[in-house]
Amino acid sequence: MKSPTNTARLRAGATALTYFLMQSMQSAAADATFRDVFESVTAEVSSRYRQNPQIEGALDRPLFA
């Protein structure tokens, strides 16, 4: 569920990538990888905006290590 503050920030010009990245990180499992989070973010951003986020690096590393 989106909080009014986060929704207001997105409407006020926060980037979609940053918004959905923060949402995904907040709900990520303790053993989530960068790939897990990025796939979630990409799905959200791409379904709403004409953007195609990219990522490089060791995607299968744990996010919270």
Long-range contacts (C-beta under 8 A, 24 or more apart in sequence): 16-44, 16-45, 16-48, 16-49, 16-51, 17-41, 17-45, 17-51, 17-53, 20-44, 20-45, 25-63, 28-63, 28-64, 30-64, 31-62, 32-62, 32-63, 32-64, 33-59, 33-60, 33-61, 33-62, 33-63, 34-58, 34-59, 34-60, 34-61, 34-63, 35-59, 35-60, 36-63, 37-63
